[in-house]
Amino acid sequence: MKQKEILLFGATGQIGRNLIRKLTKNNYKVTAVTRNIHRAGYKLKTQANPGYLNLVELKRFDVNKIEELIKNCSICINLIGILYEKKNQNFKMIHSDLPSLLSIKANEFKIEKFIHISALGIEKAYDSNYAKSKLEGEKRILKNFNNSIILKPSIVYSVDDNFTTNFMTLLSRLPVMPIYYNGRTKFSPIHVLDLVEILFQLINGKNQKLVLECLGPEVITFKEILNKLLNSINKKRLLLPLPLPIASLSAKILQILPKPLLTEDQLKLLKYDNTKSGLYDTNFDIGIKADRIFDVELEKYSFNWRSGGQFSKNNKLGQTK
C-alpha cells in the first residue's frame, strides 16, 4: 500500500507540532507549510523522525504553489486560524477564503481527504465576525469537496497553548481578575493529545463528508476554569464580574494592543457556550474517546507558574472571593 503523504497548513501551533510528532512516529511523511521556514525550523524539526518531515515556505497564498503541493499529497489538513484581525490578516481571508481555496484544489486533484479545523459553539454567535467567518468557511468547504472532514473543537489546552498558560501568567501577576457574563459561559476543554488522536484516527479511517464536534470529558464554566487554574498555581485572587458596558469599554482599549488580551469580537463570542450543540456527532458518538481530565493534565505543567517552580508543592490555595 502506498504511504500516505500528509500536507499540513498551520504546523507551528500546538496542534500542528503534536500532530507532526504523532504522524512521523507512525511513519507518515509530512510536508509542513509555514510562513517563515527559518523561524519554524527549530520548532518543527525536533518533533519529527529524521527524513519524515519536509518544510515548505509560503508567505502568501500563491495559488500555483498551493496547487503543486496539493496534487502531490494524499491528505491535506488545515489548522490555520486567528483569534483577532491584523492589517494583513482578516477573518474572511483566513477562515473563509483560504479553506475554500484548499478544498477547491483538493477536489480538482482528487485527493483522498481534506481535513479542516473550525470551532465549536459558533452557530448561534451571529454578532461575532470570527464565528461568521468560520461558518462561512465550513459551508464553502462542504460545497466544494465531498471528501471533507470538519472538526469543531472546544478549547484545546496543553503546556503549549495560549489559553491556560496566558491566564496563569495573568493570575500570577494581577491581584484582581475581571470576568465577563459572571463567568457562566460553559466549555468542554479537550487536551491537545486527545484532539491529535481524533485527527490520527480520521486520517486512517474511512470517514468522508463529516462534521464532528470534538469535546473533552467535562463541562466547565469559565469561572470554574479560573478557579482550577488558581488552585493549581497556589494563588488567591479576586474574580471580579464586570458589567457589560465596562467590559465593552475595556475590550475597545485592549484590542489596540499588538497582541490584544481581549477584543470586542471575543467579548461577543464569550456570551455563547462552547459545548455540545446537538447539531452534529461528537467524537464520543463515533467511538473516539477524549478522557484526559483538565485538573490532572494541568497539574503536569502548572508548576511553572507557582512560587518555587518545579520544587514547589501544590497546596490548593486558590479561591474565589
C-alpha positions in Angstrom: 0.0 0.0 0.0 1.3 3.4 -0.9 2.4 5.5 2.0 0.1 8.5 2.7 1.7 11.9 2.1 0.3 14.5 4.5 0.2 18.2 3.6 -0.2 20.3 6.7 -1.1 24.0 6.9 -0.7 25.7 10.3 2.0 23.4 11.5 3.7 25.6 14.2 0.8 25.8 16.6 0.2 23.4 19.5 -2.0 21.1 17.4 0.4 21.1 14.4 3.5 20.3 16.5 1.9 17.4 18.3 0.3 16.1 15.1 3.7 16.1 13.3 5.1 14.1 16.2 2.3 11.6 16.1 2.3 11.2 12.3 6.1 10.9 11.8 6.4 8.5 14.7 3.9 6.3 12.7 6.0 6.6 9.5 3.8 9.1 7.7 5.6 11.6 5.5 4.6 15.2 6.3 5.0 18.4 4.3 4.5 21.3 6.7 3.7 24.7 5.2 5.0 27.7 7.1 5.3 31.5 6.5 8.9 31.6 7.8 11.0 28.4 7.3 13.9 29.7 9.5 11.7 30.6 12.4 9.6 27.4 12.2 12.5 25.1 11.6 13.8 24.9 15.2 10.2 24.3 16.4 9.3 21.6 14.0 12.4 19.7 13.1 12.7 18.4 16.7 9.2 17.0 16.5 9.8 14.6 13.7 11.7 11.4 12.9 14.6 12.2 10.5 13.6 12.0 6.9 9.8 12.2 7.6 9.3 16.0 7.6 9.7 18.4 4.8 9.3 22.2 5.4 7.9 24.5 2.7 7.8 28.3 3.0 4.6 30.0 1.7 4.4 33.7 2.7 1.3 34.5 0.6 -1.4 32.3 -0.7 0.3 31.6 -4.0 -2.2 29.5 -6.0 0.4 27.9 -8.2 2.4 26.8 -5.3 -0.6 25.5 -3.4 -1.7 23.5 -6.5 1.8 22.0 -6.7 1.7 21.0 -3.0 -1.9 19.6 -3.1 -1.5 17.5 -6.2 1.3 15.6 -4.6 -0.4 14.8 -1.3 -2.8 12.1 -0.1 -4.5 14.2 2.6 -4.5 17.9 3.2 -5.0 19.2 6.7 -5.7 22.9 7.5 -5.1 24.1 11.1 -4.8 27.8 10.3 -6.9 30.2 12.4 -6.6 33.6 14.1 -8.3 34.9 17.2 -8.0 38.6 16.2 -7.6 40.5 13.0 -4.4 42.4 11.8 -3.7 44.7 8.9 -2.6 41.9 6.7 -4.8 39.1 8.1 -8.6 39.2 8.5 -11.2 36.7 9.5 -12.6 36.4 6.0 -9.3 35.7 4.3 -8.1 33.1 6.9 -11.3 31.4 7.9 -13.3 31.5 4.7 -11.2 32.2 1.6 -8.2 30.0 2.3 -10.2 26.9 3.4 -12.4 27.4 0.3 -9.3 27.6 -2.0 -7.8 24.5 -0.4 -11.0 22.5 -0.7 -11.4 23.5 -4.4 -7.9 22.3 -5.2 -8.5 19.1 -3.1 -11.4 18.4 -5.4 -9.6 19.3 -8.5 -6.7 16.9 -7.9 -9.0 14.2 -6.3 -7.0 13.7 -3.2 -8.2 11.3 -0.5 -9.4 13.8 2.1 -9.3 17.4 3.2 -9.5 17.9 7.0 -10.2 21.3 8.4 -10.2 22.6 12.0 -13.1 25.0 12.7 -14.5 25.9 16.1 -17.2 24.7 18.5 -20.2 26.8 19.6 -20.3 29.3 16.7 -23.7 28.5 15.2 -25.6 31.0 17.4 -22.9 33.7 17.5 -24.5 35.8 14.8 -22.9 39.0 16.2 -19.3 37.7 16.1 -17.3 38.3 12.9 -15.0 35.4 14.0 -17.9 33.0 14.2 -19.5 34.2 10.9 -16.2 33.7 9.0 -15.7 30.2 10.5 -19.2 29.2 9.5 -18.8 30.6 6.0 -15.6 28.6 5.6 -17.4 25.4 6.7 -20.2 25.9 4.2 -17.8 26.5 1.3 -15.7 23.5 2.1 -18.7 21.1 2.2 -19.9 22.6 -1.1 -16.5 22.3 -2.8 -15.3 18.8 -1.9 -17.3 15.8 -0.8 -14.3 14.1 0.9 -14.0 16.8 3.5 -13.9 16.4 7.3 -14.6 19.4 9.5 -13.6 19.2 13.2 -15.1 21.7 15.7 -13.1 21.5 19.0 -13.8 23.3 22.2 -10.8 25.0 23.9 -7.7 23.0 23.2 -5.3 23.1 26.1 -1.7 21.9 26.9 1.6 23.3 28.1 1.9 24.8 24.6 -1.4 26.6 24.4 -2.3 30.2 24.5 -5.2 29.8 26.9 -4.3 28.2 30.2 -0.7 29.5 30.0 -1.8 33.1 29.4 -4.4 33.0 32.2 -1.9 31.5 34.7 0.5 34.3 33.8 -2.2 36.9 34.4 -3.4 35.3 37.6 0.1 35.1 39.0 0.6 38.8 38.4 -2.7 40.5 38.9 -4.4 40.9 42.3 -7.8 41.1 40.6 -9.0 39.2 37.5 -12.1 40.6 35.6 -14.6 38.0 34.4 -17.4 38.5 31.9 -21.0 37.4 31.9 -20.4 36.4 35.6 -18.1 33.6 34.3 -21.1 31.4 33.4 -20.0 30.6 29.9 -19.5 26.8 29.6 -16.7 24.9 27.8 -15.7 21.3 27.1 -11.9 21.6 27.1 -10.1 19.0 25.2 -6.4 18.1 25.6 -4.3 18.6 22.5 -3.2 14.9 22.6 -6.8 13.8 22.6 -7.5 16.0 19.6 -4.5 14.7 17.8 -5.7 11.1 18.4 -9.0 12.1 16.8 -7.2 13.5 13.8 -5.0 10.4 13.5 -7.9 8.0 13.6 -9.8 10.1 11.0 -6.7 10.1 8.7 -6.7 6.3 8.9 -10.4 5.8 8.8 -13.0 5.7 6.0 -14.9 8.8 7.2 -15.8 11.3 4.5 -18.0 14.4 4.4 -18.1 14.6 8.2 -18.7 17.4 10.6 -17.6 16.4 14.1 -17.6 18.3 17.4 -14.5 17.5 19.4 -15.1 17.5 23.2 -13.3 16.7 26.4 -15.0 14.6 29.1 -16.1 17.6 31.2 -18.3 20.7 31.0 -16.7 23.5 33.0 -17.7 27.2 33.3 -15.2 30.0 32.7 -15.3 30.9 36.4 -14.6 27.2 37.3 -11.7 27.1 34.9 -10.1 30.2 36.6 -10.6 28.6 40.0 -8.9 25.4 38.8 -6.0 27.5 37.5 -5.7 29.4 40.8 -5.8 26.1 42.7 -3.1 24.6 40.6 -0.7 27.6 40.9 -1.4 28.1 44.7 -2.8 31.6 44.3 -5.7 33.5 45.8 -7.2 36.2 43.6 -10.4 38.2 43.5 -12.5 37.3 40.4 -14.5 40.5 39.7 -17.6 40.3 37.4 -17.6 43.3 35.1 -20.8 45.0 33.9 -21.2 44.7 30.2 -20.7 48.4 29.4 -17.4 48.5 31.3 -16.4 45.2 29.8 -17.1 46.6 26.3 -15.0 49.7 27.1 -12.1 47.6 28.3 -12.3 45.4 25.2 -12.1 48.6 23.0 -9.0 49.7 24.8 -7.3 46.2 25.0 -7.8 45.4 21.3 -5.5 48.3 20.4 -2.5 46.3 21.8 -0.3 44.4 19.3 -1.4 41.2 20.9 -4.8 42.0 22.4 -5.8 40.4 25.7 -9.4 40.9 24.7 -11.3 42.3 21.6 -14.8 43.4 21.2 -15.5 40.4 18.9 -14.1 38.0 21.5 -16.3 39.6 24.2 -19.3 38.9 22.0 -18.2 35.3 21.4 -17.9 34.8 25.2 -21.7 35.1 25.5 -22.2 31.7 23.9 -21.5 28.3 25.5 -18.7 26.3 23.9 -20.2 22.8 24.4 -22.1 20.1 22.5 -24.7 21.7 20.2 -26.7 18.6 19.3 -26.3 19.6 15.6 -23.5 17.1 14.8 -22.0 13.9 16.1 -19.2 14.2 18.7 -16.0 12.2 18.9 -17.7 10.1 21.6 -20.6 9.3 19.2 -18.2 7.8 16.7 -16.3 5.8 19.3 -13.2 8.1 19.8 -12.8 8.9 23.5 -11.1 12.0 24.8 -10.7 11.2 28.5 -7.9 13.4 29.8 -9.2 15.3 32.8 -8.5 19.1 33.0 -7.2 19.1 36.6 -4.9 16.2 36.1 -3.3 17.5 32.9 -3.0 21.0 34.3 -1.0 19.7 37.2 1.7 18.4 34.9 2.8 21.9 33.8 1.2 24.5 36.1 4.2 24.3 38.5 5.9 26.8 36.1 3.6 29.5 37.5 3.9 28.6 41.2 6.3 30.3 43.6 9.3 27.9 43.7 8.6 26.4 40.3 9.0 22.7 39.9 10.2 22.4 43.5 7.0 23.8 44.9 4.2 21.8 46.5 0.6 22.3 45.4 -1.4 23.2 48.5 -4.6 24.0 46.6 -4.8 27.5 47.9 -6.7 29.3 45.1 -10.2 30.5 46.0 -12.8 32.9 44.6 -13.8 35.8 46.7 
